[in-house]
Amino acid sequence: MRILIVANERKTGAYLCKGLTEAGYVVDWVADELAGQHQAEVDDYDLVLLDVALPGRDGWTLLTNLRRLKSVPIIILSARDDVRRRVRSFELGADDYLVKPVDFVELTARIRSILRRGREREVDTLRVLDLELDLVRRKAVRNGRTILLTAKEFALLWLLMRHTGEILPRAIIVSEVWDMNFDSDTNVVDSAIRRLRSKIDDAYDPKLIHTARGMGYVLEARQPR
């Protein structure tokens, strides 16, 4: 997977370049809008990380131009957590918006989510062992039994199954399922996980939803000890 980073700040660019390279991505880094547009035009990328604080013409111009030319996913990076800027970025065609300084675990989780989104558009059913999630009929089945889920439970299970084997931080779960910022004082994620476990795990073996203490939750089939 190839990622283009467009970031003027040397510290930001070096940090992202090093981390994503170590995570297994092929990364190119340029420092201004013109170089970013040229690089995106001459090479094919799976995703663009665009810091809108660029010299000369700002990153909004590059976002607009890229969206006219390409369908490549674009994640906006900004130092400002401003609703108007978020709305503007989405209206201009961005796929996501992250506030600097970027938490690298969250960034890589969002990159994986966006990259998988395109690959999963044609998938009708997700499966993990005897658990199936029918995306067309919007129902879950485990061991041949239909399980009734609320809209949020369905969205939560869909997220977990899309990221089978990956630890999802609570912040990512809140953002994806409830579309809001994470508040450390709320237990909305933990409560939802408990309700979902009661439906898809309590009466079945092996258990599929696991707690990664201090990190989040993961859905995976584990071998019995």
N, C-alpha and C positions, 0 to 999 in steps of 0.2 A: 504494500500500500504506500502510495506517494502523497506526501503532504507538503504544501507550500506555505511558508510562514512569511508574512509581510509585516515587519515590525521595525520601527526606527530606533527604539531604545536598545542599545547593545546588550544591556543586562537581561532584558526580557527575551530578546532573540536568542542569545546564547543559552539561556536557561531552557527555553522550549526546544531548541534544536538538540541539545544534549539529552534531555529527558526523553523526547520522542524517538531519537535514534536508538537509545538504550532499550526502549520499549519495542523495537523491531520495525519501525517505520523508516522509509527512505525520505529524507527531509532536505528541502532547499529553503534557504533563508535570504530574502532581499529586504532592503531598508527603505524603499520609497515607492510611491504610487506608480510611477512610470515603469520601474523595474518589475514591480509586481504584475502589471498588466502584460508586459512583454513576456515574462516567464510563463504566465498562465496561457498565453496565446501559442507559444512555441512548444510547450510540453503538456502532457496529460496528467492531471492530478486527481486523486480521489477525494481530496478535501483541502480547503484553504483556511488558514488561521489569519485573520486580518485585524491588526491593531489600527483603529481609526485615527490615532494620533500620529499622522504622517506629515512630513515637511511638504511645503508647496501645496498642491491640491490634496485635500484630505482624503481619508479612507472611504468616506461616503461616495466620492466620485468613482473610486475603484470598485466599490461594491456594485454601484449602478452599472458600470461598464461590464464587469464580469457577468452580472446576471443577464445582461442583454446578449452576451456572446456565448456563455457556457451554462450548463446545468449542474456544475460542480457544487457540492455542499460548501457553505461558508459559515464559519463561526466568527462572530465579532468579539474582539477584546477591547475593553474600555476601562479607564480608571474611574469612570462615573457611573454610579448605580442610580440612573435616572430613568423613570418610567417613559418619559417622552423620547429619550434616546433609544430605549428598547423598542418602543413602538415604531420609531422611524426605521430602525434596522430591519425589522420584520417586514415593514411595508416596502422597503427597497429590495427585499428578497433574501435576507439572511436566514439561516436555518437555526441559529442559536446565538446567545449573547452571554458572555462571561465577564465578570468584573475582576480587574487586577487589584492586588496580586492574585494570580490564578493558583488555586489548589490543584496540584498535578493529578491527584487521584480522581478528582471530579472531572478534570479536563479529559483524561483518557477514557473515563466512563462515557462521557458525552460524545467523544469521537467514535467510540465503538458503537454506541446507540445509533448515531447518524449513519455510519457506514453500513450498518446492518439493515437500516430501514428500507433501503432500496432493494436489498437482496430478499427481503421477506414479504414484499408486496404481493407476490404471486403464491405465497404459502397460505393454505386454507386451514391447516391443523398443525398445532405444535404438540410434540409428544416427549415425555420423559417417563421411561418405564411403562407402567400401566395407567399413567395419567395423560389424558388428552384434552386439549383446549381447542374447541371448534370456533374459529374466528368468524365464520359466516353465520352460523346459528347462535353464536355467542353463548356457548354452554360448555361446561366441564364434565368429563366422564372419567371415573377412576374404577378400575377393575370391573368395567361394564356397567357401573351404576352412574346415573346422571346426578350431578351435584348442582343445586341451585345457588347462584351467586348474584350478589348485588352488582350494580354497575362499577362501583369502586373496587369491589373484590375481584371482579373480572379484570379490570385494568391492572390491579396489583399482581394478579397471577400471570397475566400476559407479560408484564415487565420482568418478573422473576424467571419465567420460562424462556423469554427471549435472551436472557443473560445467564442461562444455565451454567453453573460452575463458577460464576463470578460473584464476588462479594459486592453487594450494592450498599453504599452508605445511605443513612437515613435522609441526608440532604438530597440525594439523587432521587430516591423514592418519592419524597414529598414533591419535588419539582416535576417529575414525570406523571404522577398519579393525581396529585391535587393542584398542580400548577401554581404553587406558591413558594415563598422562601421558607427555609427551615427555621423553626424556633425550637431551641434546645429545651424549652420548658414544656413543650407539648408532647403528648404520648400518642398522637394520632397514628403514627406508623406502627408502634408496638401493639396498640389496640387492634388495628386492622390485621396485623400478622396473626395475632391470637385467634381472631374470628376465622381467618382463612385456614389456619392450621386445624381448627376444630372441624372444618368441613372436608379438607382433603387429606389430613394426616392422622387424626385421632383414631379412626376406625380401620386404618390400613398400615401395612408394613411393606417395604421399609419407609421410614419417615423421610420426607423430601425437603421440607423447609428447615433450615438450620440457622442458629444464631452465631455470628462471628463477634465475640465479645469485644466491645469497644470500637467496632467497625461498622457493623450493619447486619444484613441477612443474605443468605445464599440458598438457592434451590438446586439441589443435586442429589444424585443417587450415590450413597456411600456404602462401601463394603462393611458388613458387620465385623466388629472386632472379635 
